[in-house]
């Protein structure tokens, strides 16, 4: 039976102790830190809804995380916010909600052996999850996430027709993919969204959303590919009214059948008059 929606979860704070931050005491540790700095970002996925009363708080956490606003020893992160639609019945239809993102969240429920769907949920590198309103838990998951070298893909942008963006990629994944295979995915996201919410649990609030996934496409499926082998492919995105490349970005990531992420690369979209 498919997992049923649960309640919006609120803040559940933990306490971090100094024991969770081991001191760097020798050259080996210094070398390890330098290697980590050369690695790519950690993928943080937020499953959220404007119809959930606690999601705005989580949106604020991941927006600041994506901008690098938090001090400390956090590695760089790449953020994607997937808005689900299963709270729309409460009186407010999330303009960015999609059943496609609910299907993606259900896949994480399965692979992470959870009992139910809930918002706001944060999934880190496809391997760990926590309540999005708990910054300490989010930070701990990000710190403990495995790091991988970013792919070294080159992107070429074209607009073959009005309202369509084509992006062609070529390059190496920089991480070996074994015989079980993996998908190379490309997300088109939008930041700086502002919504006046006049119904539902967030009635009367002005909601701000960043890194909202508007489109997600598979570039290519690969298996038995070495880290240095060049691959190539193209994706086509249907654009929406009011599309503004200055507020959007692309995120390429490699994910296997267990939804573990093995590499993340970010791209800026050129100004529309230069495409």
N, C-alpha and C positions, 0 to 999 in steps of 0.2 A: 504494500500500500504506500502511496506517495506520502512524504512527510507533510504534516499540516502546519500552517502558519502558527507561530506562537506570539507572545506579546512583544511589544517594543521594550527593549531592555534599557534600563537607566544606568547611572554611574555605579560601578563596583570597583572601588579603589583598593589597591594593594600597597604595601610598603616595601620600598627597595632598601636593602642594607648595603653597607660598604663591602660586605663579603661578596656581593654580586659583581664587583668591579676589581678583578685581580690586578695587582700592581705590575707594571712592566719593569722587570728587575735585571734583565740581561740582554746581550746583543741578539740572542735568538728571538726573544719577544719583540725587540725593536724591528727585526727583519720581518717577523710575522705581521706586525702592524703596517709596515711599508707594503707588503704584498697585498694586504687587505685594501689599502688605499688605491691600488691599481685595479681592483676589481670593480665590476659594474654595480649599479644600484640594486637594492632589494625591491621587489614588487609588492606593493601594498594595495589590496583590493578592498574597497568598502561597498557593502551592500546596504542600501539606504532607501528611504522613501520620504517624500514630503508629507505623506499621510501618517507618519510615525512621529509622535511627540518628542522622542528622545534623539531622533536622527540628526536634527540640526546641531546638537552638541558634538556628535561624532564628526559631522561634516567640518566643523571648526577645527577639530583635532587633526584630521588628515590634511586639510588645506594648509595649516601651519607646518605640518610635517613635510608636505611636498615642497613648500617654499624654503625649508631649512631653518625655520624660526626657532627651533628648540636647541638649547645649549646642551653640551654633554658629548658623550662618545658614540652618538648614533651614526651609523653608516649612511651614505646617500640613499635616498629612496626614490622610487617612481610610483605615483599614485594613479589609480583608476577608480572612479566611483560609478558603480552600477546601480541604477534606480529601478527597484522592483515595483510591481503593480498590485500586489495582493492586499495592500491596505487601502486601495482606491474606494472600496465600498464604504469606508467610514465618513465619506462626505467630501473628500478632496481628491481629484484625479491628478496624480503627479504628471506634469507635462513631459517629463523625461523618463517616465516609467515604461517598462517593456516586459512582456512575458518571456522574451528571449533571455533577459538577465535573470529572471526567476529560474529558468531552466539551468542556467549556469550555476546559480547558487545551490540548486538541488543537487547538482553533480558534486559540489563540495560537501554537502551534507552526507552524501554516500561515501566518498573516499575518505572523509575525516571521521566517519562512524558516529555522526551526530544523530540526535533523536528528532530534530525539528528544524524548520526554518525560523529565523528571527532577524529583526533589525534593531539597531544597527550592528552589523557584523563586519569585522575586519579579518581578512585572510592574507597571510604573509607567505609569499613565495609558494603558495599552494600547499604548504606543509603544516601550518599552524593557524589557529583562529582564536579570536577573543571578542569580547563586547567592545564596540567602538567608542563607548563613552568612558572607558577606563584607560587613560593615557599610560599609566604605569605598565599595564598588561601589553598595550600596543608597543611601547618602547622595548619591553623585554623580548617580545617576539621578533622585533626588527633586529635587535642586537644579536640574538641567537640564530638568526637565519643564515643558511649557507650562502656564500658569495661566489659569483661566477664572472669570468671575463665577459665583457660586453661583446656582442657581435660587431663586426666591422663592415657593415653593409653601407653601400652608397645608394642614395635615393634620388630619383629623377621624377619631377612633377610635371604633369600635363593636364590640360582641361580639354578633352576631346569633344565635349559638347557642353552647352550651358547647364549648370547644375550638376556636373559630373567632375570628379577629381580622380585622375589616374596616377598611381605612384608605382614606379618600377624600382626594384631593389636588386642589387648584385653584390656579392661579397661572401665572407666566411662567417660561420657561426662562432668560431673560437672555442667551442665545446664539442667534444665527440658525441655523436648520437649513435647508440648501439642498435642492434637488430629489432628491438621492440618499437623503435621509431618515436617521432615527435612531430608536433605541428608548429609551424612558425606563424604566429598570429600578429595582426596589425590593428591597433585600436586608434580611432580618431576621436579625440576628446575635446571638450570645450570648457573654458573657465570663465569666471566673471559673470556668472548667471545670477540674476536677481528676480525674485518672484514675489509678488504681493499675494499672500495666501488669505483668502476670505472665507474658507470653510474648513471643516475637519479639526483635528487635534491641534494644528498650528494656526488656527483662525486668528487673524489680526496681526500676524507676524510678517516681517519682510525676510524672506529666506534667501541666503546666498549659497551658491554651489560652485565648486571648482572641480576640475578634472572629470567632468561628467562624460561618460562614454556615450557617444552618439552613434557610432558605427563600429563594428568589429568584424574583420574579415580574415580568412585563412590565406596566407600567402602561398604556402606549399607544405606538403607532408614529406618528411625525410626519414631515412633509416640507414644504418651502416655508413654514416658520413663522418669523415675525419674532421678535426677541429679547423683545419686550414683549407678544406676543399671549398671552392667557390660554388655558390648556388644562386639562382636568380628566379624572379617571378614578379607578377604585377597584381595589384588590387585596384578595384574601382569602387569609389564611394559616391553614393547619391547624396548630394548636399541639400540642406534644408534652407527655407526662407530666412534671410538674415545672416547667412553664413559669413563669418569674419575670420579670415585666416590669422589675424593678429591675436585672437583670443583662443585659438585652437592649436593642437599639437598632435604628433603621432608617436605611438609607443609600439615598438616591435619587441615581441618576447617569444621564447621557445618553451613549449610546454608538452610534457609527455602524457601518456594515457592515464597516469595517476594524478594528473594536473599539477605535477611538480614543475616549477619554473627553473630553467637552466641558463638563462641569459636575457638581458634586457638592454635595449638601445633606444634612446630618445631622439626625435627629429623635430626641428622647427619647420613650419610650412612657409614657403616664400610668400611675399605679398602677391595678391591676386593679379596685379597688373604686370608682374614679372613672370607669371607662369605661361 
